[in-house]
Amino acid sequence: MIKAALIKGFDCVVVNYVGMAGIKITVSSNFEFSKSPRLYDAANTSDLAEAAIYIRNLNKTRFLGAAGISLGGSILANVSHN
């Protein structure tokens, strides 16, 4: 999916959930939403919200879209539901 998006000229970002893809769970963080240790959960959308806010603040005029597969799709569904 990333390769196809890059070919079409999109900039891409991969968001890995806390506790997934080798990301360590820490007690303290510089990020607003990551202040306590937790494992991934499709109902918890704070990791995605944190990433989206950071990306949006890099360039407020660019279109921000999202695509997800499996757990990522469930997280996006929960974001869109809220």
C-alpha positions in Angstrom: 0.0 0.0 0.0 2.8 2.4 0.9 4.7 1.7 -2.4 1.6 2.3 -4.4 0.9 5.6 -2.6 4.5 6.8 -3.1 4.2 6.0 -6.8 1.1 8.2 -6.9 3.0 11.1 -5.2 1.7 10.8 -1.7 3.9 11.4 1.4 3.4 8.4 3.8 3.7 7.9 7.5 3.5 4.6 9.3 2.1 4.8 12.9 3.1 1.9 15.1 1.1 1.4 18.2 2.7 1.4 21.6 3.9 -2.1 22.4 3.9 -3.1 18.7 6.8 -3.3 16.2 9.4 -3.2 18.9 8.2 0.1 20.4 9.1 0.1 24.1 6.4 0.9 26.7 7.7 3.6 29.0 6.3 5.4 32.0 7.3 8.9 30.9 7.3 10.5 27.5 7.6 13.9 25.9 4.3 13.4 24.1 1.0 14.6 25.5 -1.0 11.3 25.3 1.8 8.8 26.2 2.1 9.4 29.9 1.5 5.9 31.2 2.4 2.4 30.2 -0.2 0.6 28.1 -0.6 -2.0 25.5 -2.3 -1.7 22.1 -6.0 -1.8 21.9 -8.2 -1.0 18.9 -10.6 0.9 21.1 -7.8 3.2 22.3 -7.2 5.8 19.6 -4.8 8.1 21.5 -1.6 6.9 19.6 -3.2 7.7 16.3 -4.5 11.0 17.6 -1.1 12.0 18.8 0.5 11.1 15.4 -2.3 13.0 13.5 -1.8 16.1 15.6 1.9 16.0 15.1 1.6 15.5 11.4 -1.1 18.2 11.0 1.2 20.6 12.9 4.0 20.0 10.4 1.9 21.4 7.5 -1.6 22.6 8.3 -2.6 23.1 4.6 -1.9 19.5 3.4 -4.6 16.9 3.0 -4.4 14.2 5.7 -5.9 10.9 4.8 -5.6 7.4 6.4 -5.7 3.8 5.5 -5.5 0.8 7.8 -5.4 -3.0 7.6 -6.4 -5.4 10.4 -5.8 -3.6 13.7 -5.1 -0.4 11.9 -8.5 -0.6 10.2 -10.2 -1.2 13.5 -8.5 1.8 15.0 -9.5 4.0 12.1 -13.1 2.8 12.4 -13.1 3.7 16.1 -11.6 7.2 15.3 -14.3 7.8 12.6 -17.0 6.6 15.0 -15.9 9.0 17.7 
